[in-house]
Amino acid sequence: MENQEIIVTNLFKMNNDYNFKREIRIKEAILFNSGTIEAPKKHIISKFSKSSESFFLKPGKETLRKIPNEYDMSPNVIFNNNIITGNWTFEKIWEYLLKISIINQITFKKVLILIYRNCYFFDHQEKNNTIRYLPSNEIIDYIEKIEFSLKDGFMDKFSIKEIGLYEFLHFVDLLGWNEDVKYHIVDVQPNFQRYDKKVGRVNTILSIISAPLMISRFIIDVIEKTKNKGIIDVKLITSTIQKFSKSRGICVLSNKELLNYLEPYLVI
């Protein structure tokens, strides 16, 4: 029987240790050699199977902006010698998660709690003064079981193959890391004074969780109301739009809302 308790996670409260780990990663990224946009330097972060690895390409496209993010990199994941996240945007990330929500709502919650754990380094380890996403064998087994069921779900509901869950989690980790690098460097040093500490990794990954949660409620409502000939609750989607408009593209649910939506896996 599947051990549900293994992913039960305490609500995280920001602390100095967490931000110190973010600083370690920022310092590491600063030292990565940079190539050019046409020929970026590849920096392998993790090899997590015979056919999969996560890596940064440096520099990233945001270095070309009028006001450049000079330390921007491009996070990527390779599977079977193919880059499978090369053009991934928030739209693609949310599409992937919303498909999971349609396949199975319980599985959707499990995936979101794994992303939440990823955000706050619950499944990271410090190794040779580096911080890496290295879940325990028990967590990896749990992820693999979810991934096995999702393969059938993606084919059944959408007739497609999707990125593996473990590859996706590694990509999210690098995406959050890069956001910290973009916003928390001053004079070639980590600096968490210029912006709120939630800017970067925290707001990015919590938006990855929050937006699909809110949109999923509307999708499920439409499916159920259509089936039962009920009245669709349009406010479920308009509230999401309003949250985006007020926060200029960042969609982060409150701790109270996250506890409500992600129970029984997120607890106080």
Number of C-alpha atoms within 10 A of each C-alpha: 3 7 8 11 9 11 18 17 19 13 16 15 8 11 8 8 9 12 15 12 16 23 20 15 20 24 16 14 19 16 9 17 13 18 14 12 14 7 11 17 17 18 17 13 19 15 13 14 9 8 11 17 21 23 20 24 23 24 25 21 15 16 18 13 9 7 8 12 17 16 22 24 30 20 25 26 27 18 17 10 10 11 14 18 20 12 9 12 10 12 9 12 16 19 13 17 20 20 19 22 23 18 19 14 15 12 17 22 21 22 22 22 21 21 22 23 21 21 23 21 19 17 16 18 15 12 9 6 11 14 17 18 19 19 17 12 9 12 15 14 12 17 19 15 13 18 18 12 13 22 16 15 19 18 12 11 12 13 10 11 12 15 14 17 20 17 20 19 19 24 23 23 22 23 21 21 23 23 21 26 28 20 21 22 20 11 6 12 13 20 17 18 10 11 11 10 17 14 17 20 25 20 20 23 23 22 20 23 24 24 22 25 23 20 20 22 16 20 18 15 18 18 13 14 14 12 9 9 10 11 11 16 13 11 10 16 16 14 13 18 16 12 18 16 12 10 10 9 11 18 25 21 19 11 14 10 11 20 17 13 17 20 14 15 21 22 14 9
